[in-house]
Each structure stands twice: as C-alpha cells, then as structure tokens.
Amino acid sequence: MKSFFQSHKRSLCIFGPVLIGLIYILLCIANLNQSIWFDESYGAYLVRFKLSDIVHFTSIDVHPPLYYFLLKVWAHFLGFNAFSMRLLSTMLGAGAILFAFKWLKYKYSTKIAFIGSLALATSPFIVRYGQEMRMYTLVLFIFFAATYFMQVAIDSKKKIFWVIYAILIATGMWTHYFLAFAWCAQLVYILSIYKLDFFRKKLFLVYVLAVLLFVPWTPYLYSQFHSVQQGFWIPDVSIESLASAWTEFTIYSTGSMASNWTTLLVIVHIITYVYIVSKSFKKQRYLGILATLPILLLVLVSLPPLKSMFVPRYILYSAACIVLMPTIGLVISMDSDKKLKKKNPKKRRLALSQYVAISIVLIVTTVFGLFNLYSNGNYIFSTGEYPTTKQLYENIDGLSAGDDAVVVSAKTPLLIYNLSFYSTDKHPVLFFDDEMEYQWGSLTPLKESYFGRIDDSKKFKENTPSFWYVGEDLDSTTDIPEGTEIIEEASLQLHDKGVRYTLWKLQSKDL
C-alpha cells in the first residue's frame, strides 16, 4: 500500500483533493432546494439591482458588497433560483477545501492534507453553509487562500506572495468584516516569527497596502458599526451561547436541543478532543491561534458597553480550524509513536486501540452532526424557526383558481423579501408602499424598489378583482387593508417549528 502511494503520489495529490471536493459538493446539493430565509432572500433581492445600487443598499445595512457582486454575476449566467444561487456557496466551499488541502500539504504532510481536508468536507457546520446563499464559504475560501500564500511568502521570502496576501486581506474585508479577527491571528503568528524584523523588513507595508485597498469602504464601515451599536437582533454573549457555538461547530445542534445521549456524546468528544490536541499542540500551535483568537476577540467586542456581535457562522474559519485540530493531532501522534510501537509490542497494541477509539469518537460525532443537519435542514438557530416560505407560496398557488397577486402585509416586511424570491407572473408578490414605515436600513431596497411596489394602493384595489393578502400570525380582520373585504381565508402552519401564516383573499368593497 505504501509503495503504491509513493509511486502514484503525484496523481493522488491531483485527483484526491478533487474527489474530496466532490464529496463536499454531494453533501451540499441535497438541500439546495429547501425554502430560503430572510438573510438569503435579502441578498437575492439586492442582486436584481445594478452594481451602484448594491453599493448604496449594502452601505446602509451591515455587510460589505463583494459577495453580492459575485452573486449577481453568478445568477446572471446560471439562473435566478434557489439551487443555482446556493450552488455558488457550494462551489466556494469546495474551493476553500482545495486551498486547505494545499496549505496542509505544504505545512504538514500529504497524509495530513488528505485526512484534514476530508474532515472539512464532511464537517456538518461547513456543509451547512455550503447550502446557504450567503458569503460565509467565500470567507472560508479567502481565509484558506490567504493562509496558504502567507506561509509561502514567509518561506520563499518573495514579495509577490506578500502582495497576494495583502490583496486577499483587503478582499476579505470587502466580503465580511469579521475576517479582521483572522488577520489579527495571522499577524500574531507573523510577529512570533519575525519579531523586530517585521519592521526592519518593512513587512508592515503588507498591511498598509491592504488598508489602502479597503479605504474606499471605511466610511460605511463606521456608519454600519454605529448602526449595530444602536440595537441589533443578536442576543448577549453568555456561557450558554459559547457552549451552543461549540455544539454547532461539532454536531450541528444547540444546547437546548440536546438529549441525554447527545450530551454524553458531546462530553466524550470534548474529552477526546482535549486529549489528542494536547498531545500534538506544539506542532499545531499556529492552528490553535487561528481557532481560538478570533473567538476570543469576537467575545471581547460583544461585551458591554458594546452590543453583542457573537454569531457562530460569522467565524466559520475558526470552526474549520477547530475541526482540523483533532484530525491533524491524531496523525501527528500516530507518526510520533511509530518508534515506540516497534520496540514494545504491548505498548503498540495499546496505542493502536487508543487511536482506533479516538477515530471512532471523531467519526461518530461527524456522522451524528450530519444526521442533525439533514434532520433540521436549514433550521435557523438564532430565531428558532424553520423557513417555510417556499411551501407557503406553493399553497397559495394551490388555493388560487386564477392569476391572483400576492400582497404581503406591511406588518411583516421581511416576508416580502422571502416571498418575492418565488414571485412569478401568475402570482406576482407585491406590497403597498403607503402601508410601509421603512424603519430599518434593510428595508431601504423596498422603499427605493421597482420590484413589486404598489405606489397607488387605492387604484390597485379598484382595478384588481381579487388578490391574496398574507402575513405572519395576522389575527384580526382589522389587519386587512382599508376598503377591502374578505371572500376567502386560510391559516397555515407548514412546519411544527415554523410560523403560522394568515391568508385572506380580498376584493374591493366597491366591486
């Protein structure tokens, strides 16, 4: 087996990571058609606009615009539907895994590269965000690309690789601000190597270049940070939220969802994790910095007097490093025990049984996490809800005998984004401009939209024989638009963890 690997090493190093990338893609595509939720539908709504509008709308929201530019181009060529638009995240995740393989092979060994990248490809948390129409796998791709080129720059001492690294730093900041925590962790590593030479060799110019490339967006960064500090949806950071972040990273579950057996598995996994990582920590200290320092920094900036910004998916790259550490530790420990195994057969059997047990725990944890992922689908931990907008639209289509418009209640403006994604000529999704208050920056695209906005609600009601009026949990007939009457009604709860929708078929009282 060893001789086969040596004689085919080059071919395996080409096709092996491609196969691992394909495994990741197959694990992702099973859920690409599930119902979208607000964060996804907001991005899908933005890409309908021209690039200058996307810049404007993102400047008053909370994330920079690069991912939306990329999604717009992708959707233009592959189509405006959930599968094709989510496929971008899947392919970026596969690309991130390929860069992780390249970095692991360069820094450690080919064996570690194969096992580590396979662990990433089957990680429930990473698979989950390869199924979502958001920027998180783009963040992961940039992170591993930057990690690789930084290491090459350190070893080769060639300026071109430092320039590439600086460009990647800036690109990351144009994608998601919390990549800054990863750059801080890498800076700690660089300083530990160069010390005062960091200044003598003018390596600080790498960061100067990165900052200059990001300068055009910095005024918006300040205003967005100020907006978040005024009040945001993210709950306070706590021991419970930190524990839930760990279970999300490892078994794709939260503490509140854990059963007795799940708790036992988590405890066994933590004990196994600490043991195997501690055995090999000296050889993967840098990975430990990448795994822990961003989490620590995110916790610090989430403590009073600042508003919490602690969301596990924002530091997907740290989750990836957490996944890598026990698998790398297992390989390093096994290799370091080879001499011991040859000299003492009894210790050899003991060590072998130990490593088999550790491998079983890691594999069972991963399989259980994937089971949770496919059981929960795109369940949103932060809101405790299961997205069902797609099913809602399909139900409206089934209830309607004609080409009825779907008007979304202003009391549920976020639902406008969700339903608009499924809008068709048969049942266009609309909203009344005069009902909306546009109190959040994320509603500005609706305010300035030319997609589905009804400027003259009175004229619309007079000229429309009937239309569906929909919202979440509308209870009273006083919620229906003025000048209309109900001709049909329905109440739907499409999942036991989903919201209840109220649907009224309305017509003008004058008809």
N, C-alpha and C positions, 0 to 999 in steps of 0.2 A: 504493500500500500504506500509506504514511504517513498519507494523508488518510483512508483507510478506518479506520485505527486511531484517529485523532483523533475521527472522527465517531461511532464505536462504543465509545469508551473506557470509558464507564460500564458498558455491558453486558458488555464483555470482562472488566472488573475484578470483575464478579459471577460470571459463568459460567466464566471462565478458571480461577480457583483451584479451583472445584468440579470442573472437568474434571481438573485435576492431582490433586486428592484422589481422584477415581475411578480414575485411573491407578495410584495407590499402592494402593488397595483391591484392584484386579485383580491387581497383582503379589503381593499378600499372600495372597489367598484360595486360590491354587493349592496351598499347602502347609498349610492349616489342619487337615487331617485326618490328618497324619502322627502317628506314635507320640509320646506325651508322655514327658518325662523327669522326674527327681526334683523339681527346683525347681517345675515346673508341677504335678505330682501332689500335692505338699505343699500348695500353695495351694488346689487343688481339694478336698483332704481337709478343710482348715480351713473352707471355706465351707459345709460341712454343719452346722456348729455354730451356735449362737446368737451374737449380737454380743459379749456379755460373755465368752464362751468364746474367741472370736477374739482379743480384747484380752489375755486371760490367756496364750494359747499364743504369740502374737507377742512378748509381753513377755519370754519366756524363749528366744526364737530370736534372729535378727539383724536383722530388718527391722520397721519400724513397721506399723500395721494398716490404714491408709486404703485401700490398693489392695484388700485382702481384703474390706473392707466393700462397696466398689463392685462387686467380682466377685460377691459373694453376691447383691446386688440384681439384677445383670445376669442371672445364671444362673437366678434365680427366675422371671424373665419370659421368657427366651429358651431355657432348657433346659440341662441338665447333660450336655454332650457337648463334645468337643474343638473342633469347628467353631464352635459358638455362643460358647463361653467364650473362645476365642482371638480371635474377632471383636471383642471388646471392645478388645483391644490394637490391632487393625487400625483401628478407628474412632477411637481416641485418637491414633494416629499420623497419620491423615488430618486430625484436628482440629489437631494440632501444626503440620502443614504449612500449614493455612489461617492460623493465627496467625503463622507465619513469613512468609507472603506479606504479611499485613497490616503486620507490622513492617518488612519490607524495602521495601515501597511507601512507608511513612511516612518512613523514614530515608534511603532512597536514591532509587529511582525505580520506576515501574511496570514498565519493561523488566527491571530487576534483580530485581524481585519475581517476575516470571514465570519467568525463567531460573533464579534461585536456588531457588525452590520446586520447580521441575521436577527440579533436581539432587537435592534432598532426597527427592523422591518416588521416584526411581529409584536412590537410594543402596543398594547391597546390604546394608550394615550396618543401616541404618534399616528396610529391608524385612524383614530377618531378625527383628528384634524386634517388628515388627508381626505376626509369625506365632507369637509365643510368649505363653503365658498367664502373663505376669509384669508388673511395674509399670513397665517401662522406657519405654514410649511415654506412659504417664501422666506420668512425669518430664519427658519431652520436651514434652508439652503444657503443663505448668505452667511450664516454663522459657521457652518462647516467648511464652506469655501474659504472664508477669512481665516479660520483656524489652520487650514492646510497651508495657505500661502504665507501666513505669518511664520509658520515653522520652517518653510523652505527659505524664506527671507533671512531668518536667523542663521540657518546652517550654511546657506550659499553666500551670504553677505552681498547679494546682488540687489542694487537699488530698484530694479524694475519690479521685484516681488514686493518691496515695501510700498511702491506706488500702487500696485494692485490691491494690497491690503488697505491702504488709505481710501481707495475708491470704494471698496467693499464696506468699510466703516460708514462712509457717507451714504452709500446705497441702503444700508441697514437702517440708518436714521430716517431716511425718506420713506421707509416701509413701516417701522414700528419703533417708537421712542425707547421702549424698554430693552432694546438691544444695547443701549448705552451701558447697562449693567454687565453685559458680556464683555464689552470693550474694556470696562474697568478691571474685570477679572484678568483679561489678557494683558493689560498694562502692568498689573501686579507681577505676572509671570515674566514679562519682558524686563521689568526693573530688577527682578531677582537674578536674572542672567547678566545684564549689562551694568547694573549699579550706576556708578558715576559716568561710565562710558555712554550711557543713554544720552547724556548732554554733550560729551566730547565728540561723539559720532553724529551728533545732530539728529538723532532718531526722533526727537520731539517734533521735528518737521513733518513726520508722517501724520501726526495728529493735527498739526496746523493745516496741512492740506485737506484732511478730512473735514475739519471745521469750516474751512473756506468753501468747500463743495456743498456744505449744508446751510451756509449763511443765509441764502435767499428765503429759507423757510423759518428761520429763527423767530421773527416777529409773531408768526402764527403759533409757534410752539409756546411762547409766553402767554398769549391770549387763551389758548386751549387749556394750559395748566391752570390759569386763573379761573376758567370756567368750571373745571373739575373741582377745584377747591371751594367753589360756591355751593357745591352739593352735587352728589352723584349717586348712582344706584348701588355701588359696591359696598357690601357690609364691612364693619370694622374687622381688622385682623385680630385673631384670637388663637388660643391653643387649639380650639376645635377646627378653625379654618386651616391651620397648619397641618393638623392630623388628616383632614379631608384632602388637602393637597397631596399628601403622601399616598393616600389610598387611590386618588385619581391617577397619579403617576404610575402606580403599580398594578392595581386590579380594576381600574376604571369604576370606582364606586365612592360613595361618601360615607362618613361615619354613621350618619343617620339611617343609611340603607343597609348597614352591615347586620348579618345574622350572627348567631353564636359561632357557627363553623367558619364564617368569614373572618370573624375576629381572631379565631385560633390561627387561621392561615396567615393573617397579617402579622401576628406575633411571631410565628415560626419564621416567616420571611424576613422580618426585621432582624431577628437573632442571627439567621443565616447570612444576611446582608452585611451586618456589622462584622461578623467573624471573618468572612472571606475578603472583605475590603481592607480590614485592618492588617491582614497577613501580607498584603501587597501594596499598602498605601504609599510607601516610599517611591515605588516605581510608577505610581499614577497620581502623584501629588497635584500635578497641573490639572488633571481631570477633576480632582476633588475641589480645586479652586473654582473651576468653571461650573461645577454642580452646586456649590454651596454659597459662594459670594454673591451672585445675583439674587438669590432668595433672601439672603440677609439684608442686602441693600433695599430690596423691594419692601421687606418688612419695616425697615427703618423709615422709609419715606411714606409709609402707611400709618405711622403712629402719630398721635396728637402732638402738636396742634394741626398737623396736616390731615386731609381727608384720606381715607383708605383707598389704595390703588391695587390691593392684593388680589389678583385673579390668576389662578394656576396656569391657564393657557397663555398668558402674556409672557411666561418664561418657559416656553416649550423646549428651548435649547437646554436649559438646566435639567428638565425632565429627561431629555435624551442622554445627558451625561450621567444622570442617576441610573438609568437603565444600563449604560455601558460598564459602569464600575464593577459590579459583581461578576459579569461575564469575563471581563479582562482580568480581574483578580483571580478567577478560577484558573484561567490558562497560565498566568504568571506563577501561581502557587504550584500547579502541577509540574511545570517545567523546572522550577527550583527544587522540587522533591525527587527528581529523577535519580540523582546520585544516591540519595537515601534509600530509594526503592531497590537499587542494585545490591547494596551492601547488606540489607536486612529484610529478608522475605516477609517476616511478620509485620514489620512497620509498613512494608509495601502494600500488603493486603489491607491493613488498617487505613492507610492514606487513600487507597483506591475506593474503599467503601465510603469513606468520608466525602470524597469528591463526587461519587455517584449520588449520595444523599443530597448534597448541595445542588447538583444538577437537577435532581427530581423536584426539589422545592422551587427552583427558579422556573422550571418548565411548567409545573402545576400552577404557579402564580400567573404566568403569562396566559396559559390556556383558560384559566378561570376569568382573567381580565377580558380576554376576547369574548368569552361567553357572556359576560356582563355587557360588553359593548354591543353585541348583536341582539341581546335581550332588550336593552334600553334604547337602542337606536340613537337618535340624536336628542335624547332627553337632555334638557338644559338644567344642570345642577344649580346654577345661580338663581333661577326663577322657580325651580321645582315643577316645571311644566313640560309636557310633551307636545311638540308642534303638530298641529293638525290642519293647517290652512289648506293644504292640497286636498284633503278629504272634504273640507268644508266647501271648496269650490266645486268639487265633483258632485256633492249633494245638491247644491244649488242647480247645477246642470241637470240633475235627475228630477228635481221638483218642477223645473220650469218647462212649460209646453211651448214657449215662444222664444224670441230673441230678446230676453229681458236684460236690462242693465242691472249691475250690482252696485248699489250706492252704500258706501261704508260710513257708519256713524262717526261724527266728529268726536264723540266721547272715547273712541278707540282709534286715534290717528295712526298708531303703529301698525294696526291691522291693515291700513291702506297699503302700506309697503308690501306686506305679506301677500295680500290678495292680488295686488297689481301684477305680481310676478306671473300669475296664472291667467291674467286677463286675455280674452280672445275677442274677436269681432262679434261672436254670437252673444257673449255675456261680458261686455266691457266693464271694468272696475272703475267707478267714478267716485267723486266726493264733492260736497257742497263747500265752496270757498267761504261763503258768508257764515258757515257754522264753525269754522276753524279758528283757533286762537293763536296757533303757531308760537307757543311759549318756549319751545326748545330749539336750539340750533339745528338739531337733527330733523326738524320739520321744515326748515327753510327750502329744501328741494321741492316740497309740496307747494309752498307759498309761491315759488317762482316757476312752478312746473307748467308744462303744456301737455302733460300726460294725465288725462282723466279729470282735470279740474273743471267743475261746473261754475262758471262765473255768474250766471243768472239763474238762480235756483227756481224762481217763480216761473220763468219761461219754460224751463225744463219740465216742471211738474205739469204745466198746462199742455205741453206738446207730447208728453210721454204717456201712452195708455196705461202702462203699469211698470213697476220696477221693484227689485228686491232691495230691502233696506236691512243691513246686517251690522251686528256689533257683538261685543262680548258681554254676556250677562245683562242685557237690557231687560228690565222687569216691568216697566210701566208704559202704558200707551201714550203717556205724556212725552216719552222719548222720541216719538215719531216726528218727522218734520211737519212744520206748520202747513196747513192747507191740504193735508193728505188723509186718507182713511185706509184702514186695513181690510184687505179682501182675502188674505190667507196668512197663516202664521205657522211657525215651527220652532222648536227648541232642540238643539243638538249638542250632545257631549260625545265626541267621537273617540275619546280615549279616557280611561279612568284617571289618568294623570294630566289630561288636557282641560282647557277651559270650556265653559258652556257658551254656545253661541245662540243668539236670538235672531230669527229671520222673520221679517214681515214683508209680505207682498203688498205694495201700496199703489193707490191711484189718487189722482187729484179729486177733491171733493166736488169740483165743478163738472166732472165728467159723468 
